[in-house]
């Protein structure tokens, strides 16, 4: 029997020994499927920890702290935004940076002065351009006008001219208080009546933000109507109330508008890849909307986020936490659309150096405060790409790790309460749950430059919508959310890194993500539309509807095959990578056949219901076989150099010579645009016609498509 002392001693020894034994390392659990992305968890971790939403917000204040007026020096030297971004990059030690200037062809009107003063019944300043940057409406001319303010209702303005009713003589020499700036015939009526100026309001929601003014425009080219001033709803309604109370109001409206040379500037920077000849990744964000509209969210948010992506990725590479990427990561900041086209025109072939583009436009504001979501606009059908499925997997990861997910496969937070399991938040930012939405292709920003068939780079767009300060003078940094800025930066950085450093492991995960999204996309789009056509068809239309349904599902499956195939643009090309990609493509080849069989069988079922013969399978006609052998491509003189078909002199002349060309060919203008979009040097004329029919979900005549391509060939835009 041991004494108590002996027992305590022997009990203590193992405890002491255990202190010096190596700790048992628990096996890392596999990443749940709901959180899986093409990137390994450690890469996710270093990107998430290095990117700083607060640093982005600080730069946002530095770059767009207030919508101040531009100095004269900016029009003769360098714009503030491009110089500031260039200098910040230099501060970060990024030597691979250029500031380029692209002269324009014409001039731009820029307001340098603007005031609205009340002279009676009391003297006071109502608004001035320095404090109210949206005050002078686009289209205004230089003028200094004093006159009595009168209110003209929409009904009064509409009545003038009807039944030969002239404008009342009392309008002459007055300043009109209108609900909106006039254009067209309304502007002409006011000018003919002798109205000198207009005061109007414009707001996103005049009740929730009565002090907001949205940048506006009007028609002020007819004398004596010279200018329009935009005030807030509060200011406008106060003036209206005083007029209704019978007060006589005399105002002085003043504007100075100068013509400045139109041009664009580009800050271009890059992180070099170890395979410089391979296709890289491009980030793009515009510096401003025209020279007048300068906003924090629209779009200094996109610029500042990408600035932080560049800084963070470069820092991780320098510190050895990330390797040098295989493919170059490019960054482009310039004027919206016009500046992007100017850069591309000055760098022919630039589009051939990138596999995808990521455009960020309005991505910094808080989601809850705007009742908004982060939206992704996909690459169009004529440019199928892995970027759609890749971005969706990253968006899904941020949602799953920054929201409470009441699902069996949802990540779990701490016990005892609801917590974000892997929070991606900033100390001075919100704790908003993340929300995202994926939409078909969107326009209105720089991604359209890359969708252009002359450039042909798959591109997505990220933006927050709704935006309660869109194109308004209240688009200031205080409305931006450091948490949202960080999340948007992570989404962009993760997508870019997966594409720029697509190792064999990443390529396998990328193929899985692209394929998974492809099945979802076909199931949501083409398949239900195709089956719906057959369900709604009567006996007479069933054969044509069957043909269109087959075109739909063939297009959908073909798009996803193209998206998977595009991984070859960025993968290593090793034997394992090729086999992995081939094994991902094979199910889609089988699925395309299965989809066609499903449509055919359902068409036969509908035929039996309608008591008619089942539609015959489509047969390849002699014409079809002929056009399967002709492959159009963009002419070398056009590719990467010309971007607007309607501005081409030869094309314009051809359309003047043949005004009924579209009608004769049996195609619409939308179909004509799509036909050109699908020209890529790989698709035959027959394939282009089928893809356009599937993409637009409309019947497209083969001879019409071929005839339009022949027209494009005759004017030098297409060669066979």
C-alpha positions in Angstrom: 0.0 0.0 0.0 1.3 3.4 -1.0 1.3 6.4 1.3 -0.6 9.5 0.3 2.7 11.3 -0.3 3.9 8.6 -2.6 0.7 8.6 -4.5 0.9 12.4 -5.0 4.5 12.2 -6.1 3.9 9.6 -8.7 0.7 11.4 -9.8 2.8 14.5 -10.4 5.5 13.0 -12.4 3.5 12.1 -15.5 2.0 15.6 -15.5 5.4 17.2 -15.5 6.6 14.8 -18.2 3.5 15.7 -20.3 4.5 19.4 -20.2 7.6 18.6 -22.1 6.1 16.2 -24.6 5.2 17.6 -28.1 1.6 18.6 -28.2 -0.7 16.4 -30.2 -1.7 18.4 -33.3 -5.3 17.7 -34.2 -5.9 16.7 -37.8 -7.3 19.6 -39.8 -10.9 18.9 -40.8 -11.6 18.9 -44.5 -13.0 22.2 -45.8 -16.8 21.8 -46.0 -18.2 21.7 -49.5 -20.2 24.8 -48.8 -17.0 26.8 -48.2 -14.9 25.2 -50.9 -13.2 27.5 -53.4 -10.4 26.8 -56.0 -7.9 28.4 -53.6 -6.3 26.6 -50.7 -7.3 27.7 -47.2 -3.9 29.2 -46.4 -4.1 31.5 -49.5 -7.6 32.5 -48.4 -6.2 33.3 -45.0 -3.3 35.5 -46.0 -5.3 37.5 -48.5 -8.1 38.1 -46.0 -5.7 39.1 -43.2 -3.6 41.4 -45.3 -6.3 43.4 -47.1 -7.4 46.4 -45.1 -10.8 47.9 -45.5 -9.8 50.8 -43.3 -6.8 51.6 -45.4 -9.1 51.6 -48.5 -11.4 54.0 -46.6 -8.5 56.3 -45.7 -7.4 56.4 -49.4 -11.0 57.0 -50.3 -11.0 60.1 -48.2 -7.7 61.2 -49.7 -8.9 60.6 -53.2 -12.5 61.8 -53.0 -12.9 63.6 -49.7 -15.2 66.2 -51.2 -16.6 66.9 -54.7 -14.5 70.0 -55.1 -14.1 72.0 -58.3 -11.2 71.2 -60.5 -8.4 73.7 -60.8 -7.3 75.2 -64.1 -4.0 73.4 -63.8 -5.8 70.0 -64.0 -7.1 70.8 -67.5 -3.6 71.7 -68.7 -1.5 69.2 -66.7 -2.8 66.2 -64.8 -6.1 65.3 -63.2 -6.0 65.2 -59.4 -7.2 61.6 -59.2 -4.8 60.1 -61.6 -1.8 62.0 -60.0 -2.9 60.9 -56.5 -3.2 57.2 -57.4 0.1 57.3 -59.3 1.8 58.9 -56.3 0.3 56.4 -53.8 1.6 53.5 -55.9 5.1 55.1 -55.8 4.8 55.4 -52.1 4.0 51.7 -51.9 7.2 51.0 -53.9 5.4 49.9 -57.1 7.8 50.8 -59.8 5.8 49.1 -62.5 3.5 52.0 -62.9 2.9 54.5 -65.7 0.7 57.6 -66.1 -0.4 57.9 -69.7 -2.3 60.7 -71.4 -4.6 60.3 -74.4 -5.7 63.5 -76.2 -9.3 63.7 -77.3 -10.8 65.1 -80.5 -13.1 67.8 -79.1 -13.9 69.9 -76.1 -15.8 69.4 -72.8 -18.0 72.0 -71.1 -17.1 72.5 -67.4 -18.8 74.8 -65.0 -16.4 77.0 -63.1 -19.0 79.3 -61.4 -22.5 78.9 -60.3 -24.8 80.7 -57.9 -28.5 81.0 -57.0 -29.2 84.1 -54.8 -32.5 85.4 -53.5 -32.8 89.2 -53.8 -36.4 89.5 -52.7 -38.1 89.2 -50.2 -34.8 88.9 -48.5 -31.2 88.7 -49.6 -29.6 85.3 -49.1 -27.5 82.7 -50.9 -29.6 79.7 -51.8 -26.8 77.6 -53.4 -23.3 77.9 -54.8 -21.2 75.7 -57.0 -18.4 75.3 -54.4 -20.9 73.8 -51.9 -23.4 72.3 -54.3 -21.3 70.7 -57.1 -24.4 69.5 -59.0 -25.8 73.0 -59.2 -25.2 73.9 -62.8 -27.0 71.5 -65.1 -25.2 70.1 -68.1 -26.2 72.0 -71.2 -26.2 75.4 -69.5 -24.4 78.4 -70.9 -22.5 81.2 -69.3 -25.1 83.8 -68.1 -25.9 86.2 -65.3 -29.7 86.5 -65.0 -31.9 88.4 -62.6 -35.6 87.8 -62.7 -38.8 87.0 -60.8 -39.3 83.3 -59.9 -42.5 81.7 -61.1 -43.8 78.2 -60.7 -44.9 76.3 -63.8 -46.6 73.0 -63.3 -46.2 70.2 -65.7 -49.8 70.6 -66.8 -49.3 74.3 -67.6 -46.2 73.6 -69.7 -47.9 70.7 -71.5 -50.9 72.9 -72.4 -48.8 75.5 -74.2 -49.0 75.0 -77.9 -52.0 72.8 -77.8 -55.1 74.2 -79.7 -52.9 77.1 -80.6 -52.7 78.2 -77.0 -49.7 80.6 -76.6 -47.6 80.9 -73.5 -48.8 83.7 -71.2 -46.9 87.0 -71.6 -46.2 86.9 -67.9 -43.6 84.2 -68.5 -41.3 86.6 -70.4 -38.1 87.5 -68.5 -38.9 85.1 -65.7 -37.0 82.3 -64.0 -39.1 79.2 -63.9 -39.4 76.8 -61.0 -39.9 73.4 -62.7 -40.1 69.8 -61.5 -37.3 68.8 -63.8 -35.0 70.3 -66.4 -36.6 70.7 -69.8 -35.6 69.1 -73.0 -36.8 68.9 -76.6 -40.1 70.7 -77.2 -40.5 71.8 -73.6 -37.2 73.7 -73.7 -38.3 75.3 -77.0 -41.6 76.4 -75.6 -39.9 78.0 -72.6 -37.4 79.9 -74.8 -40.2 81.1 -77.2 -42.1 82.3 -74.1 -39.1 84.4 -73.0 -38.1 82.3 -69.9 -34.4 83.0 -69.1 -33.5 80.2 -66.7 -34.9 77.2 -64.8 -34.5 76.1 -61.2 -35.3 72.4 -60.8 -34.6 69.5 -58.4 -33.5 66.0 -58.9 -33.1 63.3 -56.2 -33.0 59.6 -55.7 -35.6 59.8 -52.9 -36.6 63.3 -52.0 -38.2 62.2 -48.7 -35.4 60.1 -47.2 -32.6 62.5 -48.3 -34.2 65.9 -48.9 -30.8 67.7 -49.1 -29.5 65.6 -52.0 -29.1 66.9 -55.5 -28.4 64.6 -58.5 -26.2 65.7 -61.3 -28.6 66.7 -64.1 -28.9 68.0 -67.7 -31.2 70.0 -69.9 -31.6 71.7 -73.2 -30.5 75.3 -72.9 -29.3 76.2 -76.4 -32.3 78.4 -77.4 -32.2 82.1 -76.5 -33.1 83.5 -74.1 -33.2 80.3 -72.1 -29.6 80.0 -71.0 -29.2 77.9 -67.9 -30.6 75.4 -65.5 -29.8 75.2 -61.8 -30.3 72.0 -59.8 -31.1 72.4 -56.1 -32.2 69.9 -53.4 -35.8 68.9 -52.8 -35.7 70.9 -49.5 -34.5 74.1 -51.2 -36.9 73.6 -54.1 -40.0 72.9 -52.0 -39.3 75.9 -49.7 -39.3 78.1 -52.8 -42.5 76.5 -54.0 -44.2 77.0 -50.6 -43.3 80.7 -50.6 -44.7 81.1 -54.1 -47.9 79.4 -53.0 -48.1 81.8 -50.1 -48.2 84.7 -52.6 -44.7 85.9 -51.9 -42.8 87.7 -54.7 -39.4 86.1 -55.1 -36.7 87.7 -57.2 -33.5 85.6 -57.8 -30.2 86.0 -59.4 -29.0 82.9 -61.4 -25.4 82.9 -62.4 -23.3 80.4 -64.3 -19.9 80.3 -66.0 -19.3 77.4 -68.3 -15.9 77.0 -70.0 -14.8 74.7 -72.9 -11.8 72.6 -72.0 -9.9 70.2 -74.2 -11.4 66.7 -74.0 -8.9 64.0 -73.1 -8.3 61.0 -70.9 -5.6 59.9 -68.5 -4.7 56.4 -67.5 -2.8 55.1 -64.5 -1.5 51.6 -65.6 0.3 49.3 -63.2 1.1 45.6 -63.0 2.5 42.8 -60.9 4.8 40.9 -63.3 4.2 37.2 -63.8 6.9 34.5 -64.2 5.2 33.6 -67.6 5.0 37.1 -69.1 3.8 35.8 -72.5 0.8 34.0 -70.9 -2.6 35.5 -70.5 -2.9 37.5 -67.3 -5.6 39.1 -65.3 -6.9 42.7 -65.6 -8.5 44.9 -63.0 -10.3 48.0 -64.2 -12.1 50.9 -62.5 -12.9 54.4 -63.7 -11.6 57.5 -62.1 -14.8 59.6 -62.6 -18.0 60.0 -64.7 -17.0 62.9 -66.9 -15.0 65.7 -65.4 -17.9 67.1 -63.3 -19.3 64.1 -61.5 -16.7 63.0 -58.9 -18.0 60.5 -56.4 -16.6 58.4 -53.5 -18.6 55.3 -54.3 -18.9 56.1 -58.0 -16.2 55.3 -58.6 -13.3 56.1 -56.3 -14.4 53.0 -54.3 -13.4 50.7 -57.2 -10.1 52.5 -57.7 -9.2 52.5 -54.0 -10.1 48.8 -53.6 -7.9 47.8 -56.5 -5.1 50.0 -55.2 -5.3 48.0 -51.9 -5.4 44.7 -53.9 -2.2 45.7 -55.6 -0.5 46.8 -52.4 -1.5 43.8 -50.4 -0.6 41.2 -53.1 2.7 42.8 -53.7 3.5 42.9 -50.0 2.6 39.2 -49.6 4.9 38.4 -52.5 7.8 40.5 -51.0 7.3 38.9 -47.6 7.3 35.4 -49.1 3.8 34.5 -48.1 2.7 34.2 -51.7 4.9 33.2 -54.7 5.4 35.4 -57.7 2.3 34.8 -59.8 2.7 32.8 -63.0 0.6 35.3 -65.0 0.8 39.1 -64.9 -1.9 41.0 -62.9 -2.7 44.3 -64.6 -4.5 47.3 -63.1 -6.1 50.1 -65.2 -7.6 53.3 -63.9 -8.9 55.8 -66.5 -11.9 57.8 -67.6 -15.1 55.6 -67.8 -15.4 53.8 -71.2 -13.9 56.6 -73.4 -10.6 56.4 -71.5 -10.6 52.6 -71.6 -11.1 52.6 -75.4 -8.3 55.3 -75.7 -5.9 53.1 -73.8 -6.8 50.0 -75.8 -6.4 52.0 -79.0 -2.9 53.2 -78.0 -2.0 49.6 -77.1 -3.2 47.4 -79.9 -3.3 43.7 -78.9 -3.5 44.5 -75.2 -6.7 42.4 -75.0 -4.8 39.3 -76.2 -2.6 39.6 -73.1 -5.4 38.9 -70.6 -7.8 36.0 -70.1 -10.3 37.9 -67.9 -11.1 41.4 -66.7 -12.7 42.4 -63.4 -14.5 45.7 -63.4 -15.4 47.3 -60.1 -17.9 50.2 -60.2 -19.7 51.4 -57.1 -18.6 48.7 -54.6 -17.9 50.6 -51.3 -21.2 51.6 -49.7 -22.8 49.8 -46.8 -25.3 47.1 -47.8 -27.8 47.6 -45.0 -27.8 51.4 -45.3 -28.7 51.2 -49.0 -30.9 48.2 -48.6 -28.6 46.7 -51.3 -26.7 43.7 -52.4 -23.4 43.2 -54.1 -24.3 42.4 -57.7 -22.1 40.5 -60.2 -22.8 41.0 -63.9 -21.6 38.0 -65.8 -19.5 37.8 -68.9 -21.7 37.6 -72.0 -22.6 34.4 -73.9 -20.2 35.1 -76.7 -17.3 35.2 -74.3 -17.8 32.1 -72.1 -15.3 32.0 -69.3 -14.2 30.4 -66.1 -14.5 33.8 -64.4 -18.3 33.4 -63.8 -18.0 30.2 -61.9 -14.8 31.3 -60.1 -16.4 34.6 -58.9 -19.5 32.8 -57.8 -17.5 30.4 -55.6 -15.7 33.3 -54.0 -18.9 35.3 -53.5 -20.5 32.2 -52.0 -17.5 31.8 -49.6 -17.9 35.4 -48.3 -21.6 35.0 -47.9 -21.3 31.7 -46.1 -18.6 33.1 -43.7 -20.2 36.4 -43.1 -23.9 35.6 -42.5 -25.9 33.3 -40.2 -26.7 30.3 -42.3 -29.5 28.2 -41.1 -28.7 25.2 -43.3 -27.4 21.7 -42.5 -24.2 22.4 -44.4 -23.8 26.0 -43.1 -20.6 26.8 -41.3 -21.0 27.0 -37.5 -19.8 29.8 -35.3 -19.1 29.9 -31.6 -21.5 28.0 -29.3 -24.0 29.9 -27.3 -25.0 32.4 -29.8 -25.1 33.4 -33.5 -21.7 34.6 -34.7 -20.1 35.0 -38.1 -17.9 31.8 -38.2 -15.0 33.4 -40.1 -15.8 37.1 -39.9 -14.4 39.5 -42.5 -15.2 42.8 -40.8 -13.3 46.0 -40.0 -13.1 47.5 -36.5 -14.6 50.8 -37.7 -16.9 49.1 -40.3 -20.3 47.5 -40.0 -21.1 44.0 -39.1 -23.7 43.7 -41.9 -24.5 40.3 -43.2 -23.1 39.8 -46.7 -25.6 39.5 -49.6 -24.9 39.0 -53.2 -26.8 38.5 -56.4 -25.7 37.3 -59.8 -27.2 38.8 -62.9 -26.8 38.3 -66.7 -24.4 40.6 -68.5 -24.7 44.2 -67.5 -23.8 47.4 -69.4 -23.1 51.0 -68.4 -19.5 50.6 -67.4 -16.0 49.7 -68.5 -16.7 45.9 -68.9 -18.5 46.7 -72.2 -15.1 47.8 -73.7 -13.8 44.3 -73.2 -17.1 42.6 -74.3 -16.6 44.4 -77.6 -15.8 41.9 -80.3 -12.8 43.9 -81.3 -11.3 43.3 -77.9 -13.1 40.0 -76.9 -12.0 39.6 -73.3 -14.4 38.0 -70.8 -15.2 40.5 -68.1 -17.4 40.7 -65.1 -18.8 43.7 -63.2 -19.2 44.1 -59.5 -21.4 46.9 -58.1 -23.6 47.6 -55.1 -27.2 48.3 -56.0 -29.5 50.1 -55.1 -27.3 53.1 -54.4 -29.2 56.0 -52.8 -26.5 58.5 -53.8 -26.0 57.4 -57.4 -24.7 60.4 -59.4 -25.6 62.7 -56.5 -23.6 65.4 -54.7 -24.0 63.3 -51.5 -21.7 60.5 -52.9 -19.1 61.1 -50.2 -16.7 58.8 -48.3 -18.8 58.9 -45.0 -21.3 56.7 -46.7 -18.7 54.0 -47.5 -18.3 51.0 -45.2 -14.8 49.7 -44.4 -16.2 46.2 -44.0 -17.8 46.2 -47.4 -14.6 47.7 -48.9 -12.5 44.8 -47.4 -14.9 42.2 -48.6 -15.0 43.6 -52.2 -11.2 43.7 -52.1 -11.0 40.1 -51.0 -13.4 38.9 -53.7 -11.3 40.6 -56.4 -8.0 39.5 -55.0 -9.1 35.9 -54.6 -10.5 35.7 -58.2 -7.3 37.3 -59.6 -5.0 35.1 -57.7 -6.8 31.9 -58.7 -6.4 32.9 -62.4 -2.9 34.4 -62.2 -1.4 31.5 -60.1 -3.5 28.6 -61.5 -1.4 25.6 -60.2 -2.7 22.1 -61.0 -4.5 21.9 -57.6 -6.1 25.3 -58.2 -7.1 24.2 -61.8 -8.9 21.1 -60.5 -10.9 23.2 -58.0 -11.5 25.8 -60.6 -13.0 23.2 -63.0 -15.2 21.9 -60.2 -16.5 25.4 -59.4 -17.1 26.3 -63.1 -18.9 23.0 -63.8 -21.0 23.3 -60.6 -22.2 26.8 -61.6 -22.7 25.7 -65.2 -25.3 23.0 -64.1 -27.1 25.6 -62.0 -27.0 28.2 -64.8 -28.4 25.9 -67.5 -31.1 24.6 -65.1 -32.1 28.2 -64.3 -32.0 29.6 -67.8 -32.1 27.6 -71.0 -33.8 24.4 -69.8 -36.9 25.9 -68.3 -37.2 28.3 -71.3 -36.9 25.4 -73.7 -39.4 23.3 -71.9 -41.7 26.3 -71.5 -41.7 26.8 -75.3 -42.8 23.3 -75.9 -45.5 23.5 -73.2 -47.0 26.6 -74.7 -46.8 25.5 -78.3 -49.9 24.6 -80.3 -50.0 22.0 -83.1 -48.9 24.5 -85.8 -46.0 25.9 -83.8 -44.6 22.7 -82.2 -42.0 21.9 -85.0 -40.5 25.5 -84.9 -40.7 25.6 -81.2 -38.9 22.3 -80.9 -36.1 23.6 -83.2 -35.7 26.7 -81.0 -35.8 24.7 -77.8 -33.0 22.5 -79.2 -31.0 25.6 -80.0 -31.5 26.9 -76.5 -30.2 23.9 -74.7 -27.4 23.4 -77.2 -26.3 27.0 -76.6 -26.5 26.6 -72.8 -24.4 23.5 -72.8 -22.0 25.0 -75.3 -21.5 28.0 -73.2 -20.5 25.9 -70.2 -18.2 23.8 -72.3 -16.6 27.0 -73.4 -16.3 28.3 -69.8 -14.5 25.0 -68.8 -12.3 25.1 -71.9 -11.2 28.6 -71.1 -9.3 27.3 -68.0 -6.7 26.2 -70.6 -5.8 29.9 -71.0 -4.3 30.0 -67.5 -3.5 26.5 -66.3 0.0 25.0 -66.3 -0.5 22.8 -69.3 0.9 19.8 -67.5 -0.3 16.3 -68.2 -2.3 16.0 -64.9 -3.8 19.4 -65.6 -4.9 18.4 -69.1 -6.4 15.2 -67.9 -8.2 16.9 -65.1 -9.7 19.4 -67.6 -10.7 16.6 -70.1 -12.4 14.7 -67.3 -14.4 17.8 -66.5 -15.4 18.4 -70.1 -16.6 14.8 -70.7 -19.7 15.0 -68.5 -20.8 18.2 -70.3 -20.5 16.5 -73.7 -22.8 13.8 -72.4 -25.1 16.3 -70.8 -25.4 18.3 -74.0 -26.6 15.1 -75.7 -28.9 14.3 -72.8 -30.5 17.7 -73.0 -31.2 17.3 -76.7 -32.7 13.9 -76.0 -34.9 15.4 -73.2 -36.2 18.1 -75.6 -36.9 15.6 -78.3 -38.7 13.2 -76.0 -40.8 16.0 -74.5 -41.6 17.3 -78.0 -42.9 13.8 -78.9 -44.9 13.8 -75.7 -46.5 17.1 -76.5 -47.2 16.0 -80.1 -49.1 13.0 -78.7 -51.1 15.3 -76.5 -51.8 17.5 -79.5 -52.6 14.4 -81.7 -50.0 15.2 -84.3 -46.8 13.5 -85.5 -43.7 14.1 -83.5 -41.5 16.8 -85.0 -38.8 15.4 -87.3 -35.2 15.8 -86.1 -33.5 18.8 -87.7 -31.6 17.9 -90.8 -28.4 19.5 -92.0 -29.3 21.1 -95.3 -26.8 21.7 -98.1 -26.7 25.4 -97.1 -26.0 24.4 -93.5 -23.1 22.2 -94.5 -21.8 25.0 -96.7 -21.8 27.5 -93.9 -20.3 25.1 -91.4 -17.0 25.4 -93.5 -16.8 29.2 -93.4 -15.2 30.7 -90.3 -15.2 34.5 -90.1 -12.8 36.4 -88.0 -12.2 40.1 -87.2 -10.1 41.9 -89.8 -6.6 42.6 -88.5 -7.1 46.3 -89.3 -10.1 46.4 -87.0 -9.1 43.9 -84.2 -8.1 46.0 -81.1 -8.1 49.2 -83.1 -11.7 50.1 -83.9 -14.6 49.6 -81.5 -17.7 51.3 -83.0 -19.1 49.8 -86.1 -21.7 52.6 -86.5 -18.8 55.1 -86.6 -17.1 53.3 -89.5 -17.5 55.4 -92.7 -17.7 52.4 -95.0 -20.3 50.7 -92.9 -22.3 53.9 -92.6 -22.2 54.4 -96.4 -23.2 50.8 -97.0 -26.2 51.2 -94.7 -27.2 54.4 -96.5 -26.9 52.7 -99.8 -29.0 49.8 -98.5 -31.5 51.3 -96.0 -33.6 48.2 -96.0 -30.7 45.8 -95.6 -31.8 44.4 -92.2 -35.4 44.0 -93.4 -34.2 42.3 -96.6 -31.9 39.9 -94.6 -34.7 39.2 -92.2 -32.8 40.0 -89.1 -33.2 42.7 -86.4 -30.6 45.2 -85.3 -30.1 43.3 -82.0 -29.4 40.1 -84.0 -27.0 42.0 -86.2 -25.1 43.2 -83.1 -25.0 39.7 -81.7 -23.8 38.2 -85.0 -20.7 40.4 -84.9 -20.2 39.7 -81.2 -19.9 36.0 -82.0 -17.2 36.4 -84.7 -14.0 35.1 -83.1 -12.1 33.1 -85.7 -13.3 29.8 -84.3 -17.1 29.7 -84.9 -18.4 28.9 -88.3 -21.2 31.0 -89.8 -23.6 28.1 -89.0 -22.4 28.0 -85.4 -22.7 31.8 -85.1 -26.3 31.7 -86.3 -27.2 28.9 -83.8 -25.5 30.6 -80.9 -27.2 33.9 -81.6 -30.6 32.1 -81.8 -29.8 30.5 -78.4 -28.4 33.5 -76.7 -31.3 35.8 -77.8 -33.9 33.0 -77.6 -35.2 34.0 -81.1 -35.3 32.4 -84.4 -32.4 33.7 -86.7 -32.5 32.9 -90.4 -29.2 31.2 -91.5 -29.2 33.1 -94.8 -29.8 36.4 -93.0 -26.9 35.8 -90.7 -24.6 34.8 -93.6 -25.8 37.8 -95.6 -25.0 40.2 -92.7 -21.5 38.7 -92.3 -21.0 39.1 -96.0 -21.9 42.8 -95.6 -19.4 43.1 -92.8 -16.8 41.5 -95.0 -17.5 43.9 -97.8 -16.7 46.9 -95.5 -13.5 45.4 -94.1 -14.6 44.4 -90.6 -14.6 40.7 -91.2 -12.4 38.3 -93.1 -13.0 34.6 -93.8 
